[in-house]
């Protein structure tokens, strides 16, 4: 989606959908969570979110598109 419209607008469109998906997942996996996984995941998520919030306005839309594409290609189940 960020290839066709500005990445910030794409994020704003997808955010409510992603929040609904998270709420559904929370309901599905209620009482089956692993404290070890959370202890490993949450600090990185907080740091990554803080860095993203701090740098989002500093990057051009094209730079954001390159970042999104790079993350998609480098992810284990991505395109590459």
Protein Blocks (a to p, Z undefined) as FASTA:
>chain_A
ZZmmcfklmmmmmmmmmmmmmmmmmmmmgoiacfklmmmmmmmmmmmmmmmmmmmmmpcf
klmmmmmmmmmmmpmklmZZ
